[in-house]
Amino acid sequence: MAQFVHAVDDLMRGGQVLKNDHASFVSRVVWNGQETVVKRYNHRGLWHSFRHTLKGSRAKHNWRYAQQLLALRIATPEPLAYVDQYRGPVLWQSYFVARFVAGPQVHQILRDESVAEEQKQRVHDQVLDLLRRMAEHGISHGDMKHTNILHDGTGVVITDLDGMRIGGTGWLRRRRYRRDVERYLRDLAGLRMTSSPSQGTR
């Protein structure tokens, strides 16, 4: 682990970069013989760092949320580690490491014309069932866009737990559940609108 911590940025730059913006850097890398995805939460100013020093890093929250989902048999990439990097007493940036899951994103399946409609319907039903099971445990995802849902060949796998929430009163849980479903369906409607012009030219 010590070697990983010292080499993590070089490993990420040498891996398959999946995302790189001011908030985070995500890369698929091979670590200790394992295919992993590493997400670095970048330093975004002193106020941001002070706040997360007090409430805990986003990497730590992701690791904890993933453990809770797996304990409930809700599929998410297996969390392997999180690393908090400090400068003095202040949390500076953090890293979340999870096992890589092979499989397409849900939107790739739903927009693929070679995929049978029955299979698309099964995937759609699996997503809604996943959201329902999460809601039964008072869990909401918070960012249910299609790029955050994978399919590993047997079922859907939920990723990117930054916006996840657990608990709350009954009305708040129901509100969060509705928002998750509406966010997912909004992407689904967008996919249908995107595909409709090509269908009309056949």
Contacts in CASP RR format, 6 or more apart in sequence:
PFRMAT RR
TARGET T0000
AUTHOR 0000-0000-0000
METHOD contacts of the structure
MODEL  1
MAQFVHAVDDLMRGGQVLKNDHASFVSRVVWNGQETVVKRYNHRGLWHSF
RHTLKGSRAKHNWRYAQQLLALRIATPEPLAYVDQYRGPVLWQSYFVARF
VAGPQVHQILRDESVAEEQKQRVHDQVLDLLRRMAEHGISHGDMKHTNIL
HDGTGVVITDLDGMRIGGTGWLRRRRYRRDVERYLRDLAGLRMTSSPSQG
TR
1 81 0 8 1.000
4 11 0 8 1.000
4 31 0 8 1.000
4 32 0 8 1.000
4 81 0 8 1.000
4 83 0 8 1.000
5 83 0 8 1.000
8 38 0 8 1.000
8 40 0 8 1.000
8 83 0 8 1.000
8 95 0 8 1.000
9 40 0 8 1.000
11 27 0 8 1.000
11 29 0 8 1.000
11 31 0 8 1.000
11 38 0 8 1.000
12 25 0 8 1.000
12 27 0 8 1.000
12 29 0 8 1.000
12 38 0 8 1.000
12 40 0 8 1.000
13 27 0 8 1.000
14 27 0 8 1.000
14 29 0 8 1.000
15 27 0 8 1.000
15 28 0 8 1.000
15 29 0 8 1.000
16 27 0 8 1.000
16 28 0 8 1.000
16 29 0 8 1.000
17 25 0 8 1.000
17 26 0 8 1.000
17 27 0 8 1.000
18 26 0 8 1.000
18 27 0 8 1.000
18 28 0 8 1.000
18 37 0 8 1.000
19 25 0 8 1.000
19 26 0 8 1.000
20 26 0 8 1.000
22 42 0 8 1.000
22 44 0 8 1.000
23 41 0 8 1.000
23 42 0 8 1.000
23 44 0 8 1.000
24 39 0 8 1.000
24 40 0 8 1.000
24 41 0 8 1.000
24 42 0 8 1.000
25 39 0 8 1.000
25 40 0 8 1.000
25 42 0 8 1.000
26 37 0 8 1.000
26 38 0 8 1.000
26 39 0 8 1.000
26 40 0 8 1.000
27 37 0 8 1.000
27 38 0 8 1.000
28 35 0 8 1.000
28 36 0 8 1.000
28 37 0 8 1.000
28 100 0 8 1.000
29 36 0 8 1.000
29 37 0 8 1.000
29 38 0 8 1.000
30 36 0 8 1.000
31 38 0 8 1.000
31 97 0 8 1.000
34 80 0 8 1.000
34 99 0 8 1.000
34 100 0 8 1.000
35 99 0 8 1.000
35 100 0 8 1.000
35 102 0 8 1.000
36 80 0 8 1.000
36 97 0 8 1.000
36 98 0 8 1.000
36 99 0 8 1.000
36 100 0 8 1.000
37 77 0 8 1.000
37 97 0 8 1.000
37 98 0 8 1.000
37 99 0 8 1.000
37 100 0 8 1.000
38 95 0 8 1.000
38 96 0 8 1.000
38 97 0 8 1.000
39 59 0 8 1.000
39 62 0 8 1.000
39 95 0 8 1.000
39 96 0 8 1.000
39 98 0 8 1.000
40 93 0 8 1.000
40 94 0 8 1.000
40 95 0 8 1.000
41 57 0 8 1.000
41 58 0 8 1.000
41 59 0 8 1.000
41 93 0 8 1.000
41 94 0 8 1.000
41 95 0 8 1.000
41 96 0 8 1.000
42 93 0 8 1.000
43 49 0 8 1.000
43 92 0 8 1.000
43 93 0 8 1.000
46 90 0 8 1.000
49 90 0 8 1.000
49 91 0 8 1.000
49 92 0 8 1.000
50 90 0 8 1.000
52 58 0 8 1.000
52 91 0 8 1.000
52 94 0 8 1.000
53 89 0 8 1.000
53 90 0 8 1.000
53 91 0 8 1.000
56 84 0 8 1.000
56 91 0 8 1.000
57 82 0 8 1.000
57 84 0 8 1.000
57 91 0 8 1.000
57 94 0 8 1.000
58 94 0 8 1.000
58 96 0 8 1.000
58 162 0 8 1.000
59 82 0 8 1.000
59 83 0 8 1.000
59 84 0 8 1.000
59 94 0 8 1.000
59 95 0 8 1.000
59 96 0 8 1.000
60 82 0 8 1.000
60 84 0 8 1.000
60 94 0 8 1.000
61 161 0 8 1.000
61 162 0 8 1.000
61 164 0 8 1.000
62 79 0 8 1.000
62 82 0 8 1.000
62 96 0 8 1.000
62 161 0 8 1.000
62 162 0 8 1.000
63 79 0 8 1.000
63 81 0 8 1.000
63 82 0 8 1.000
63 96 0 8 1.000
65 161 0 8 1.000
65 164 0 8 1.000
65 166 0 8 1.000
66 76 0 8 1.000
66 77 0 8 1.000
66 78 0 8 1.000
66 79 0 8 1.000
66 98 0 8 1.000
66 161 0 8 1.000
67 79 0 8 1.000
68 139 0 8 1.000
68 166 0 8 1.000
69 75 0 8 1.000
69 76 0 8 1.000
69 134 0 8 1.000
69 139 0 8 1.000
69 158 0 8 1.000
69 161 0 8 1.000
70 76 0 8 1.000
70 78 0 8 1.000
70 79 0 8 1.000
72 133 0 8 1.000
72 137 0 8 1.000
72 139 0 8 1.000
74 130 0 8 1.000
74 133 0 8 1.000
74 134 0 8 1.000
74 139 0 8 1.000
74 158 0 8 1.000
75 130 0 8 1.000
75 152 0 8 1.000
75 155 0 8 1.000
75 156 0 8 1.000
75 157 0 8 1.000
75 158 0 8 1.000
76 157 0 8 1.000
76 158 0 8 1.000
76 159 0 8 1.000
76 161 0 8 1.000
77 98 0 8 1.000
77 99 0 8 1.000
77 100 0 8 1.000
77 101 0 8 1.000
77 157 0 8 1.000
77 159 0 8 1.000
78 98 0 8 1.000
78 99 0 8 1.000
79 96 0 8 1.000
79 97 0 8 1.000
79 98 0 8 1.000
80 97 0 8 1.000
80 98 0 8 1.000
80 99 0 8 1.000
81 95 0 8 1.000
81 96 0 8 1.000
81 97 0 8 1.000
82 94 0 8 1.000
82 95 0 8 1.000
82 96 0 8 1.000
82 97 0 8 1.000
83 94 0 8 1.000
83 95 0 8 1.000
83 97 0 8 1.000
84 91 0 8 1.000
84 94 0 8 1.000
85 91 0 8 1.000
85 92 0 8 1.000
85 93 0 8 1.000
85 94 0 8 1.000
85 95 0 8 1.000
86 92 0 8 1.000
101 150 0 8 1.000
101 152 0 8 1.000
101 157 0 8 1.000
101 159 0 8 1.000
102 152 0 8 1.000
103 150 0 8 1.000
103 151 0 8 1.000
103 152 0 8 1.000
103 153 0 8 1.000
104 150 0 8 1.000
104 151 0 8 1.000
105 146 0 8 1.000
105 147 0 8 1.000
105 149 0 8 1.000
105 150 0 8 1.000
105 151 0 8 1.000
106 123 0 8 1.000
106 127 0 8 1.000
106 146 0 8 1.000
106 149 0 8 1.000
106 150 0 8 1.000
106 151 0 8 1.000
106 156 0 8 1.000
107 146 0 8 1.000
107 147 0 8 1.000
107 187 0 8 1.000
107 191 0 8 1.000
109 115 0 8 1.000
109 119 0 8 1.000
109 120 0 8 1.000
109 123 0 8 1.000
109 151 0 8 1.000
110 120 0 8 1.000
110 123 0 8 1.000
110 124 0 8 1.000
110 146 0 8 1.000
110 188 0 8 1.000
110 191 0 8 1.000
111 191 0 8 1.000
111 194 0 8 1.000
111 195 0 8 1.000
113 195 0 8 1.000
123 151 0 8 1.000
123 155 0 8 1.000
123 156 0 8 1.000
124 188 0 8 1.000
126 151 0 8 1.000
126 155 0 8 1.000
126 156 0 8 1.000
127 149 0 8 1.000
127 156 0 8 1.000
127 184 0 8 1.000
128 181 0 8 1.000
128 184 0 8 1.000
130 156 0 8 1.000
130 158 0 8 1.000
131 141 0 8 1.000
131 144 0 8 1.000
131 177 0 8 1.000
131 180 0 8 1.000
131 181 0 8 1.000
131 184 0 8 1.000
132 177 0 8 1.000
134 140 0 8 1.000
134 141 0 8 1.000
134 177 0 8 1.000
134 180 0 8 1.000
135 173 0 8 1.000
135 174 0 8 1.000
135 176 0 8 1.000
135 177 0 8 1.000
135 180 0 8 1.000
137 166 0 8 1.000
138 166 0 8 1.000
138 167 0 8 1.000
138 168 0 8 1.000
138 173 0 8 1.000
139 164 0 8 1.000
139 165 0 8 1.000
139 166 0 8 1.000
139 167 0 8 1.000
140 164 0 8 1.000
140 165 0 8 1.000
140 173 0 8 1.000
140 176 0 8 1.000
140 177 0 8 1.000
140 179 0 8 1.000
140 180 0 8 1.000
141 148 0 8 1.000
141 158 0 8 1.000
141 161 0 8 1.000
141 163 0 8 1.000
141 164 0 8 1.000
141 180 0 8 1.000
142 163 0 8 1.000
142 164 0 8 1.000
142 165 0 8 1.000
142 176 0 8 1.000
142 179 0 8 1.000
142 180 0 8 1.000
142 183 0 8 1.000
143 160 0 8 1.000
143 162 0 8 1.000
143 163 0 8 1.000
143 183 0 8 1.000
144 180 0 8 1.000
144 181 0 8 1.000
144 183 0 8 1.000
144 184 0 8 1.000
144 187 0 8 1.000
145 183 0 8 1.000
145 184 0 8 1.000
145 187 0 8 1.000
146 184 0 8 1.000
146 187 0 8 1.000
146 188 0 8 1.000
146 191 0 8 1.000
148 158 0 8 1.000
148 159 0 8 1.000
148 160 0 8 1.000
149 156 0 8 1.000
149 157 0 8 1.000
149 158 0 8 1.000
149 159 0 8 1.000
149 184 0 8 1.000
150 156 0 8 1.000
150 157 0 8 1.000
150 158 0 8 1.000
150 159 0 8 1.000
151 157 0 8 1.000
165 176 0 8 1.000
167 173 0 8 1.000
END
